[in-house]
Amino acid sequence: MLQFKSFVFSVAPIILTSSPRGSIRSVTAMMMSNSSTSSQQCSDNGKSAVIFLHGLGDTPAGWSSLQRNLPSIRPKLGKDVHYVFPPAPTVSISINGGMQMPGWFDLYDWPIGVNARDDRDGKLAAVEQIEQTVERLEKEEGISPSRMIVGGFSQGGAVALLASYHRRTQGKVPFAGCVCLSGWLTLKDELVVSEEVAKSTPLFWGHGRYDDKVLFEQQAFGVEKLQSHGVDVTHAAYPMGHESDYDELEAMAEFIEKRLFPEE
């Protein structure tokens, strides 16, 4: 039976953490260490990669079960696909009174609506970390960015959007696709998407209708902004809060398969 990971932020005064919900956490994920990378057996040709970023307070192990769950839904995703789960640095989180925890950037507002303020420096540093991961995959595994999917959950989804669109400037090879789960569009006033990126990097955006952490309004706002810049966006809403479920995971797997194996 397929198992998948779902996350909910549990909130108390100045405390914000990410944790597995109920009993649906993958047994294999529970047994894994916090290693930032893992891979299926790769051949010399046709390699591809899925880079997936965890949310605030989590670790790479939190979403590492994707390497087994996605191929369970779409078997091609176990073929020559290299899965990478980068670890966020430990940062001070303002909404938690400065508490240190794994996070891609600082947060100043709660809940996170469309007018939430940006930690610009933190976000750009996070994108730089993802760029280093991309460069390593190119050098060590021979995988072009055009064969990479960049995605993430919550904060990770926000960074994935930033890395895939705003910061994928002229001269950089566009990614094969982007996945944003319960994330949001950051640095929105600086959004510039090149014609090449808009044409080459479609987006899947899944979000819970009842999300009271990263508000549901963020999906409609972000989708409209990206579409206005020519990005092909597939978006879906689910009857859930700040978490993920099987239907969303299934849609994500279908999207990734179409991007990595379009002619098969």
N, C-alpha and C positions, 0 to 999 in steps of 0.2 A: 504493500500500500504506500502510495506516495505521501511523503511528509514534507512540510515546508515550514518556514520560519515566519512568525508574525511578531510585530513589535508594537508596543504601546509605551508612550512616555508616562511615567508615573510622576505626579507633580505634588510637591508639598512646598511650603514657604521656602524660597530661594534654593530649592532642590529640583534638579531635572535629570533623570536618568533614562536609559533605554534598556528594556528587558524583554525576554521571551514571554509570550502569552500562553498560559495554559499548558497543555500536554502536546502541542503540535510541533514542538521543536524537534528538528531532525536528530535522530540518535547519532548519526555519523558526525554531525556538527558538534555535538556534545563531546565527542571523543577526540576532536581535532585540537591542535594547539593554535596559538594566535599567529601562526605564520602568515605572511602577507601574500604569498603566492602558492598556487598549486596548479597542476596541469594534467590533461589527458595525454596519452601517448601521441606525439606529433610525428608526422612524416615529413619528408623534405619539401613537399609541395602542398599548396592549398591550406596553409596554416591561417588561423584567425584567432582573435582574442576577445574576451569579455572582461572589461575592467569595471568592477562594481564597488562603490564607496558606501561604507556604513554610515549610520546616523550618530547623533550626539550621545556620548557616554557609552558607545558600543565598541567593539573590536572587530578585526577582520573575521574572526570565527562566527560572528553574529549572522553573516549572510553567506558563509562559505558553503553551506548546503546547496546553494544554487548549482554548483558544479555537478551535483548528482541529480537534483530535481529537474533542471531544465532538460537534460537528455532523457529523463523519464517521460517527459511530455513530448519532446521533439527529439528523437534519437540522433538526428544529424548533429545536434549540438554537443554530442560526446565525441565527435569525429574531428580530430585535428584542431580542437578548440582549446586554447590556453586560457585558464581562468585566473584572474589576478584580483586580490582584495587588499588594496593598500591600507595601511594603518594611519589614522588621523593622529596629529601631534597632541600632546597634552597642553591645553590652553586655559586661560582664565575666562570664566563665563559671567558676564555682568549681571544677568538676570538671576544668577545664583549667588549674588553677593561676592563675586570674584572667585568662587570655588574652582579648583583645577580639575579638569576631566578631559577625556579624549573628545576632541571637537575640531572641525575643520576651520572654524572662525568663531568670533565672539557674537553674542546675541544681546541686543539692547532693549528689545520690546517683546511683550508676551500678552496674548498669543501673537503669532506671526501673521499679520495681515498685509495687505498690499502697500501700506504706508510704513512698514517696518524699516528701521534704519539699517544701513549697511556698514559692516566692518570691512572696508575696502581693502586695507592692507592684508588682513587675514585671508580674505577670499583670493586675492592675487597670489599669495604665498601657497595656498592650497592648489591653485591651478598649476603653479610651477612644480609642485610635487607630482602632480599627475603627468605633466610634460616629461618629467624625468622617468616616470614609469613607461611612458610611450616610447621614449628614446631607448630605454633598456630593451624593450620588446623588439624594437627594430634591429638593434645591434646584436643581441644575444639569440633571438629566436627567428630573425629574418621576416618579421611580420610587419607589413606596411600599415600605416594608420587607416588606409582605405579598407582594411580588413579587421578593424577594431570597432567594437561597440563600447561606448563609455556610458555608464549609468550609475544610479545611486538612489538611496532612500533618505528622505528628509533633508538634513544638511548635505548629505552626499549627493542627493538629486540636484540641489542648488549648485554645487560645485561642478557636477557633470554638465549642466546647462551652460555654465560660464566657460568651461573648458572647450565645449563643443561649438559654441556660437560666438560670443563676444570676443574671446581670445584666440580663436582659430583664424589668425590673420593671414593676409596674402603671403604666399610662399610656403605655407604649411599645408600638407596634404590633409584634406577633410576626412573625418571619421566616417565609417560605414553607417553609423546611426547613434542615437542617443536615447537613453531611457531615464525618465524622471518619475519616481514613485513618491508621492506625498511631499514633493519638494516645492520650490518656488523660484521665480525669476529674480535674480539679484542684479545690482548695478544697472537697473532698467533704463536709467537716463543715459547710460553710455552704450546702449545696445546698438551695435553695428554688425550686420551679418553680410559677408561677402556673397556675391552671386554664386560663386563656385560652391561655397559651404551650403547655402540654401538649397542648391540643386542636389548636392551629394549626401547630405546628412539629415535624413528624416528623423522625427521624434515620436516616441511613444510616451504619453503622460497618463499615468493612472493616479487617482486620488479618491479618498473616502469622502462621501457626502457629509458625514457627520464629524469630520476632522475638526477638533477644537484646539489643536496645537498649531499646525500649519493650516490656516483656515481654507475652506473649500473655495472661497473667492479667488485664491491664488491661482488655481488651475485656469479658470476662465480668463483671468487677466493675462497670465503668461502665454496661454495658447493664442489669444488674440494678437498680442504683441509680436510673437514669433511668426505667426501666419502673415502679419502685415509686412514682414521682412522677407517673405517668400518661402519660409520653411514649411515643409509638408508634415503636418502634425496629425497623428492618430491619438485621440484622447478618449478616456473612458472614466466614468464615475461608478463607485461601488458602495453598497449599503454598509459602510463600516466607518470607524474613526481613524485615528492615526496609526495605521497598521497595514498589513497586506493579507490577501487571502488567495485561495486557489484560482479563482476566476481571473484575478489580476495577473497572477503568475503565468497562467495559461496564455493570456493575451500577450504578455511580455515575451514568452517563448516563441510564439508564432511570429511576432514582429522580428525578433532576432534571427530566426531561421530564414525568413524572407530576405533579410539584409545580407546575411553571410553566405547563403546558398540560393541565390535568385534564379539560377538556371537549372536547378536539379528537380 
